[in-house]
Amino acid sequence: MTQTATATAHPNIALVKYWGKRDRALNLPAAGSLSATLGPFRSRTTVTWGADRDTFTLDGTPRDGGPLAQVSTFLDHVRAVAAAPLGGAAVISDNDFPTAAGLASSSSGFAALAVAATAAAGVELPPAALSVLARQGSGSAARSVYGGYVEMDAGVRPDGEDAHAHPLFDASHWPLEVVIAVTVEGEKDVSSRDGMNRTQQTSPYFRAWIDEVAPAIAAARDAVRERDFDKLADVAEASALQMHASAIAAVPGVLYWRGATVEAIHRVRALRRAGTPVFFTVDAGPHVKAFTAPDAADAVAAALADVPGVSSVLRARVAGGPELL
Ligand code: PMV
């Protein structure tokens, strides 16, 4: 019996952000979130069970320490549900998008790993359980188990079995494009995990931020259903700014923005004021992601490439879910 499988998954960008946990050990979100899955970027992961120990190769380089430990801990969840002992796994993964793009490679990486590791183990999980599994690698990965527009539920159960994503609409429902304005390259100095923990523990605005999430999700869900660009723009920009406001108010402040981030936000606002359908969002990094209509994407890309401090622009569009190859 072959015990190997390969899967691909796309990263996603949250329109209503996830920032804070209700349980750190189980990686349970403090509130829901809503995202769009984005291609053509993808992670591609091959898992082969039956090894003496776990190994992890990312983009051609064998990884030890933290990254390997994270993958191993994740694989333990698969070992726990498999019918027979699986042994160690050789995990080989690559991303076809630059880490510098600030797209959460953990979202596509853990979604692809969840699909490949279970398939190789002969474990068939319903999609919600696959999302629960992916969540244990990274919160945003729970959403990359689906394509299109996706909602993540915070759930209420202590075991987190109800903390998973569900699909809202296929990519074809509203094929928006995304222009990513890459500003400062290189690793960020505070991970999303540390940033959200510090915000939760020290920011006086954390509670206020969490209180905004459920109404924002309801509004974003309606906006996507109605394909109401202005409504989605307002709710997505507010969610990003509120998330960052809560983080900036932590002690010490968690500040992911650089000068070019602010300049790119102003450029997006100017474009929208002038009638271009475009809005911005920013994740736990300095880059600006601009959602736009397909026929405006060239103009948005040109305008953002022209912002001082923007080193490059990347293009993406709403895409489908993981694939088992
Ligand atoms: O899933 P994580 O731990 O990579 O955290 C994701 C945090 C944000 O990207 C800032 C927001 C989100 O909902 O994706």
Residues whose N, C-alpha, C, O or C-beta is under 5 A from the ligand:
A	BS01	PMV	A14 V16 K17 Y18 S33 A104 S106 S138 G139 S140 A141 S192 R193 D283 A284
